[in-house]
Amino acid sequence: MPEAAFFDYVRGRSEVVPEGYREDGLRAYRYLVHLGAAQMIDAQFPEVRKRLGEPGWHELIAAFVRESAWDSHFYGDLTDAFIVFLDQQRAAP
């Protein structure tokens, strides 16, 4: 399914550029998704960014975008998905 390959690439789950897309265009989408997620999460949880520092913060955002079950088209829904993601990370061995 082409849509799944698109979303997998944009979320960082795959590095395979789906047929019919250009890598530079998809990298722009990936950047914008990560930027939007980072901004929305930072607005709600600024202390997390401060505690982790920039490298840790970027790793956390990349992991959240890649691994979370966030499937809403609205960035405003990220808060709940982020809390669930953090709970899952804490529960993981």
C-alpha positions as CSV (number, residue, x, y, z in Angstrom):
1,M,0.0,0.0,0.0
2,P,1.6,3.3,-1.1
3,E,0.2,5.3,1.7
4,A,1.7,3.0,4.4
5,A,5.1,3.4,2.7
6,F,4.7,7.1,2.6
7,F,3.8,7.3,6.3
8,D,6.5,4.9,7.3
9,Y,9.1,7.0,5.6
10,V,7.9,10.3,7.0
11,R,7.7,8.9,10.5
12,G,11.2,7.5,10.2
13,R,10.1,3.9,10.3
14,S,11.7,3.3,6.9
15,E,14.5,4.8,4.8
16,V,13.1,3.3,1.6
17,V,11.7,6.1,-0.6
18,P,8.3,4.9,-1.9
19,E,7.8,4.7,-5.6
20,G,6.5,7.9,-7.1
21,Y,8.1,10.2,-4.5
22,R,11.3,12.1,-4.4
23,E,13.6,11.8,-1.4
24,D,14.1,15.5,-1.0
25,G,10.3,16.0,-0.9
26,L,9.8,13.3,1.7
27,R,12.7,14.6,3.8
28,A,10.8,17.9,3.9
29,Y,7.7,16.2,5.1
30,R,9.6,14.2,7.7
31,Y,11.2,17.4,8.9
32,L,7.9,19.2,9.2
33,V,6.2,16.4,11.1
34,H,9.1,16.2,13.6
35,L,9.1,20.0,13.9
36,G,5.4,20.2,14.5
37,A,5.5,17.4,17.0
38,A,8.5,18.9,18.8
39,Q,6.8,22.3,19.0
40,M,3.5,21.0,20.3
41,I,5.1,18.7,22.9
42,D,7.5,21.4,24.0
43,A,4.6,23.8,24.6
44,Q,3.0,21.3,26.9
45,F,6.1,19.7,28.5
46,P,8.9,22.3,28.5
47,E,10.5,20.7,31.5
48,V,11.1,17.5,29.6
49,R,13.2,19.3,27.0
50,K,15.1,21.1,29.7
51,R,15.9,17.9,31.6
52,L,16.9,15.9,28.5
53,G,19.0,18.6,26.8
54,E,18.9,19.0,23.0
55,P,20.3,15.7,21.9
56,G,18.1,13.7,24.3
57,W,15.1,15.8,23.3
58,H,15.6,15.2,19.6
59,E,16.0,11.4,20.2
60,L,12.8,11.4,22.3
61,I,10.8,13.2,19.6
62,A,12.2,11.0,16.8
63,A,11.2,7.9,18.9
64,F,7.8,9.3,19.6
65,V,7.0,10.0,16.0
66,R,8.5,6.7,14.8
67,E,7.1,4.4,17.5
68,S,3.9,5.9,18.9
69,A,0.4,5.0,18.0
70,W,-0.3,8.6,17.2
71,D,-2.6,8.6,14.1
72,S,-4.5,11.8,14.3
73,H,-4.2,14.4,11.6
74,F,-4.3,17.1,14.3
75,Y,-1.2,18.1,16.2
76,G,-3.4,19.1,19.1
77,D,-4.0,15.4,19.8
78,L,-0.3,14.9,20.5
79,T,-0.5,15.5,24.2
80,D,-2.5,12.4,25.0
81,A,-0.5,10.3,22.6
82,F,2.7,11.5,24.1
83,I,1.6,10.7,27.6
84,V,0.7,7.2,26.5
85,F,4.0,6.8,24.7
86,L,5.9,7.9,27.8
87,D,4.0,5.4,30.0
88,Q,4.8,2.7,27.5
89,Q,8.5,3.6,27.5
90,R,8.6,3.5,31.3
91,A,6.9,0.1,31.4
92,A,9.3,-1.4,28.8
93,P,12.1,-3.5,30.2
